[in-house]
């Protein structure tokens, strides 16, 4: 007889180490691999032969996630619950389950072979880990013992408002149970720092064709004829992923270009991630960098990177041990990050391991002209 299973997806609150890649948004809405959100990769990869229902738990401050789920996944039978108290909602959703429950925290980038993944578990309770102390899920085969454990914890969990703290406490409670690294993990990449985000994309350049055989994203994130990619006469693309609604008249190598981005003639982009709604003007040079999107659909009418700007450096020009002076744990190994809504002025030069925070004004950058290796420009 087929075992019924309910999937609960728990959002993670903002990730400090992603800085302006994410700003103050919930991590579930992080744009990845061309523009789909992290939550999309979790939902779209589920094999419904092994999962009967999917529910996403969202806090009141993350209403955009609930709207996203409602818009793209209503017809697929995916539901969201906006809760006031995370602990109470988690208790209710598991206590009312007529089946086994799989709880996954939308935190790492994760792709699994669902048959092998599910077959790892018997009718017991498990902490799911990738490596030692790296827990990203819970499997509940014995709901009654789970409920007893939560009730025993009592006020310590019931009055905690931060769902990240509740998760850590629940993991602590369950450490007496079995922990397991399940079979069937095809790909697992942490997303705790700017460097993690960059590394995921560089590795994905070779693997993404295989992933899209597993993942079925909503139409918005799939190449459409009416949103075709335009490669001009002078445009060259090598070993890169170009998303929909992009035009390329420059050269792109080993890079990810998110949707609605314009790359002008003479521009050269290598080993970089250019997120949605960007406009790279003529002769702009971008190496080993992340450019956060403008955020607005028509943002790319004005260059986000103006003429003859140079951002980042070739990896051969510095040592891998170097890092950003302000955020050495998050930006290192030669990666440069330009935040949301930043307009980089003409002939501006940005070194490796640099950071320009979201919202920094053009006039502030004009007064600097050359941002040296490892330096930051912050709002404060």
SULHU-V359805 format. One record per backbone hydrogen bond with DSSP energy under -1.0 kcal/mol. NH is the residue of the N-H (numbers start at 1). CO is the residue of the C=O. If there is no record, write none. Layout:
# SULHU-V359805
{{NH/CO} {NH/CO}}
This chain:
# SULHU-V359805
{{6/100} {7/53} {8/102} {9/55} {10/104} {11/57} {18/15} {19/16} {21/18} {22/19} {23/19} {25/22} {27/12} {29/26} {30/27} {32/36} {35/32} {38/30} {39/28} {41/37} {42/38} {43/39} {44/40} {46/43} {50/47} {52/5} {53/5} {55/7} {56/79} {57/9} {58/81} {62/59} {65/62} {66/62} {67/63} {68/64} {69/65} {70/66} {71/67} {72/68} {73/69} {77/74} {78/73} {79/54} {81/56} {83/58} {89/85} {90/86} {91/87} {92/88} {93/89} {94/90} {95/91} {96/92} {100/4} {101/140} {102/6} {103/138} {104/8} {105/136} {106/10} {107/105} {109/189} {111/187} {113/184} {117/113} {118/114} {119/115} {120/117} {121/118} {124/122} {126/139} {127/178} {128/137} {129/180} {130/134} {134/131} {136/128} {137/128} {138/103} {139/126} {140/101} {141/124} {146/142} {147/143} {148/144} {149/145} {150/146} {151/147} {152/148} {153/149} {154/150} {156/153} {157/154} {158/154} {159/155} {160/157} {166/162} {167/163} {168/164} {169/165} {170/166} {171/167} {172/168} {173/169} {174/170} {177/174} {180/127} {186/111} {187/111} {189/109} {194/17} {195/330} {197/193} {198/194} {199/195} {200/196} {201/197} {202/198} {203/199} {204/200} {205/201} {208/204} {211/207} {212/208} {213/210} {214/211} {215/211} {216/44} {221/218} {222/219} {227/224} {230/246} {232/248} {235/232} {236/250} {238/252} {241/255} {243/257} {245/227} {247/261} {248/230} {249/263} {251/267} {252/236} {253/269} {254/238} {256/272} {257/241} {258/274} {259/34} {260/244} {262/278} {263/247} {264/280} {267/264} {268/284} {269/251} {270/286} {271/253} {273/289} {274/256} {275/291} {277/259} {280/262} {281/305} {283/265} {284/281} {285/309} {286/268} {287/311} {288/270} {290/336} {291/273} {292/338} {294/276} {299/296} {301/298} {302/299} {304/279} {305/279} {306/344} {308/282} {309/306} {310/348} {311/285} {312/350} {317/314} {318/315} {322/319} {324/331} {325/374} {330/327} {331/327} {333/322} {336/288} {337/354} {338/290} {339/356} {342/339} {344/304} {347/307} {348/345} {349/369} {350/310} {351/371} {355/375} {356/337} {357/377} {359/340} {360/357} {365/361} {366/362} {367/363} {368/365} {369/365} {370/368} {371/349} {374/352} {375/372} {377/355}}
